[in-house]
Amino acid sequence: MTLLDRLAGGRSLRARASREVAAAPPRVFRAIGEVTAAELPAAGLPAPAAALLRRLCSERGGKDEPLVAQVLCEGFAVLGSDPLREVVLGRRPRGRLVAGVLCEPAGRGSLVRAEVRARPGAALPLLAPLWLGAGRRVAERLLEAWLEAVRRRAEA
């Protein structure tokens, strides 16, 4: 059972993505904390995801500030962590939206999985576009773009 499972339980809305990274977990976790919006391949993202990135960049110091720092400035907090393995972010007290990233050794590198879980009606102003219309696909594309940026940074 993951930390995300323990903290978020069986929320009904989920978006998931995973990526193999040719780097050890410590390097991957460093990259997770350092990736900026400028590193995400915004081209090809659905309009709501691209709009979210633009909003983050304009409201929280620009595209050169780490995305994790920007999310924490939006009122999220670290709900739990297992150093160099898993971290879970969400709103306190126990918000309706929880996001986690899990990094496990795999072969010569790591397998990184990211997941967002939400209860119905948890459309927070910042993240509402992720759950409208084709919301799960939009959220998964955003997670995939973020994990690709993490992979590139960790493998550099």
Helices and strands as residue ranges (DSSP letters): H 3-8, E 13-21, H 25-34, G 37-39, H 47-59, H 67-73, E 76-82, E 86-91, E 97-106, E 109-118, G 128-131, H 135-155
